Structures are given as structure tokens and as C-alpha cells.
Amino acid sequence: MKNSRIDSLFDYPFQKLAVLLNGVEPRAGLTPIMMQLGEPQLPTPDFVAEQIHAKRDEWRKYPPIRGSDEYLQAATDWLTRRYRLPAGMIDPQQHVIALPGTKEGLFQLAQYAVPGPADWPEDGPPLVAMSNPAYHVYKGAAIMAGAETLMLPATMETNFLPDYAALKPETLRRIALFYLCSPANPQGTFADLDYLSGLIRLAREYDFIVAFDECYSEIYRGEPPTGALEACVALGGSMDNIVVFHSLSKRSNAAGLRCGFVAGESGIINGFNMLRATGGAQIPNPLLAAGAALWRDEEHVVPTRAHYAKLFDMAERILGNRTGFYKPPAGFFLWLDVGNGETAARDLWRDHAVRTIPGAYYAQTDPATGENACRQYLRVALVHDLDTAEEGLRRIAEYLGEQVV
């Protein structure tokens, strides 16, 4: 049976990478280094296993749909500490839902936010807006919800953030959902208070939802990134029209634990909870206990953040002389201008046994010109131990013809 929506999902970046590298073998004699996937390689705190073991009798129970009271309170307390929120601004029973990571929640939110044909705006089909490039889940979510995607250029000239101020009223009226990843995947930049506040004001004026994907918020160099909830406080304290997503995958090196949450306007959260009650997966009780312990603990996050800072200092030392090198203030991806990302990804794998992914696979190709704004970029995940990362960076430098320091 033909389904054009499903067919469009084959635009998935790692599917395209598999096609690109099909039949390409890495150079013999070199240990392959996998730098294409943002999967933390640092150890998860030992107390995670201890918490899971202590709650082992809970495997037999169905977990609560919203998450355990303990987990919701831990997430609420963390948000309040991290973003210096007023006491009581977040009610764990009204403003928070536990999620198995954030990928599923980010995807399902479009099912909630995008109206059916009977409720479409007069100006045309609903739009789901996002940056170009963007995390691939946003685009897939928009397509499967029956919306049109609106991908807004996020280039160095715009600090790698979409220029929402350039949107015209007839476009804004059609937006149902706006995804903003800050710190951004893949470029690692983040929005300031004025930028966040302006987008929230626009969402309230034109009545669309903004999903702030803040999953990289704790991986930063220098000052911590501003969060959307801080902007809500600056605007008077209301969370109308916004939700924020957070995860333990990057912050706590716990991608396999599948623990995250979404928080925001109670009307959105409670409606979204009904959707998830119908078709969402819950987090098992032992994992909720481990996740709550991680949200309560900040000590394990400090060395993780320091490790990533060392990796990016290393990248600057090895690749920093290259024209256009960009050291991002947050996240753990290098966004390298290599001239042609596909060529570089193929040749690095074949000749240097380093697996990376073309930046173009996260961006939209202009149907009129056939041009892809991220054609020249390569996304490199700096998630390894120091020795492995240094070897990978040196091989990349060798490919680029750089003198390795």
C-alpha cells in the first residue's frame, strides 16, 4: 500500500548515511572510530544500578502514565534550581509529564498540536516550523501529523538560530507548532533571553505552541545557557503556549535509561497526557527511581561537563587553524565546514576509518534550486574518552591536510 508520509521518513539521516557508505570498507589496519552518533561514552553514575536493584520488585507493576510522584517532584525541583524559578511556579502534578527520553515526546507533540483539516487556518494548511538544519525528528513529526514543514535558515549570519522576526503575519497565522533546539543540534549555539522572550511573545500573539528542546542544556563551556522558563519569568511568570523538554541522556550519560520529561502550560500538558495515555510508553518504576536520583544529584554532572570542555579545547588545538573552524559554546558536536560533507564522510570512512555524517542530511534541499544550505558541513560527535577523541580528530586533520599540533 502506498503511503507517501512513510516514504518521506526514509529521509532519515542515518538511513542516508548507510546508503552513502554501502560497500565502502574502512581502511585496513585502523581501528574504526565512530563519531557519527551523539551517544555519550562516559560512565553512568554507579548509584543508577543501585536504585534499579533496590526497586526490582516494581518490575511487575504497570508504571503511572504521568510518572511517579518522586520523579515528577525531582524534575520540578531540578527545573526550579537550574533556572532560578519562583517557588511554586511548577506544579509537578499539573505542569510535568515523565517521558521515555524525549524523542517520542517531541514526535508525539505534533499529533497534539497540529489541528485536523476541519480546523485548518484560512491561509492554508498548518505549518510546523523549525530551523534548517534541525534534529530529524521534528520534520518526521510534522509530516506524520499532516502539516507542512517550515524550515528556517539557521546560518552563521543568524548565530545558527532561525530568524523568526522575518516571518510575515500570513505565515505566522498558519503555524501550529514551532520547534526550537537550544543549545542547538547540530551547531551548539544557544538563544539569549531576548531571543527566547521574543519567540514566546510571538507564539502568544498568533496562538501556536513552542516546543523548546533543551536536551543539551547541561553540556556547555562558560556560562550556562538561558532556558525558556527563565524567559517566561521575565515575561511575568505565565507558561502559556510553551513546553520544555529535558533528558538525562546527555546530562547524566544515561541514554539507555530512557528518562526525560516535558514541562509547561498546564492545558497543553494535561491534553498531551491524554494523548500519551492512549498511545505512549511509560517509564518502568525502577527506572523512574534511578532517574529521580539523577535529577537530584549535580555532582556527577560537573566532571562530565569538564570532560567535554577538554574535548573541545583539543579540537580547537588540532583543527582550529582551519578557515571557518567554529568552537560551539554548548553541546558536543563539531559543525565543520569541509567543502562537501558527503565526500568528506565517505573518504574519512574509507581512508581513515572515522565515521561521521554529512551536515546536509539534517537540512532541507531547496526544491527550486536543488541546493542544500548545509552541503559543505560535516557533523562530528565528540563523545569519547580523550585518547579516542584525539585519534579521531588527528585523522580528520590528516584528511583535511592540516598540520597536527
Stockholm file with secondary structure:
# STOCKHOLM 1.0

chainA/1-405         MKNSRIDSLFDYPFQKLAVLLNGVEPRAGLTPIMMQLGEPQLPTPDFVAEQIHAKRDEWRKYPPIRGSDEYLQAATDWLTRRYRLPAGMIDPQQHVIALPGTKEGLFQLAQYAVPGPADWPEDGPPLVAMSNPAYHVYKGAAIMAGAETLMLPATMETNFLPDYAALKPETLRRIALFYLCSPANPQGTFADLDYLSGLIRLAREYDFIVAFDECYSEIYRGEPPTGALEACVALGGSMDNIVVFHSLSKRSNAAGLRCGFVAGESGIINGFNMLRATGGAQIPNPLLAAGAALWRDEEHVVPTRAHYAKLFDMAERILGNRTGFYKPPAGFFLWLDVGNGETAARDLWRDHAVRTIPGAYYAQTDPATGENACRQYLRVALVHDLDTAEEGLRRIAEYLGEQVV
#=GR chainA/1-405 SS CCCHHHHHGGGCHHHHHHHHTTTCCCCTTSCCEECSSCCCCSCCCTHHHHHHHHTGGGGGSCCCSSCCHHHHHHHHHHHHHHTTCCTTSSCTTTSEEEESTTHHHHHHHHHHHSCCGGGCCTTSSCEEEEEESCCHHHHHHHHHTTCEEEEEECCGGGTTSCCGGGCCHHHHTTEEEEEEESSCTTTCCCCCHHHHHHHHHHHHHHTCEEEEECTTTTCBSSSCCCCHHHHHHHTTSCCTTEEEEEEHHHHTTCGGGCCEEEEECHHHHHHHHHHHHHHCCCCCHHHHHHHHHHHHCCTTHHHHHHHHHHHHHHHHHHHTTSTTCCCCSBSSEEEEECSCHHHHHHHHHHHHCEECEEGGGGSCBCTTTCCBTTTTEEEEECCSCHHHHHHHHHHHHHHHTCCCC
#=GC SS_cons         CCCHHHHHGGGCHHHHHHHHTTTCCCCTTSCCEECSSCCCCSCCCTHHHHHHHHTGGGGGSCCCSSCCHHHHHHHHHHHHHHTTCCTTSSCTTTSEEEESTTHHHHHHHHHHHSCCGGGCCTTSSCEEEEEESCCHHHHHHHHHTTCEEEEEECCGGGTTSCCGGGCCHHHHTTEEEEEEESSCTTTCCCCCHHHHHHHHHHHHHHTCEEEEECTTTTCBSSSCCCCHHHHHHHTTSCCTTEEEEEEHHHHTTCGGGCCEEEEECHHHHHHHHHHHHHHCCCCCHHHHHHHHHHHHCCTTHHHHHHHHHHHHHHHHHHHTTSTTCCCCSBSSEEEEECSCHHHHHHHHHHHHCEECEEGGGGSCBCTTTCCBTTTTEEEEECCSCHHHHHHHHHHHHHHHTCCCC
//
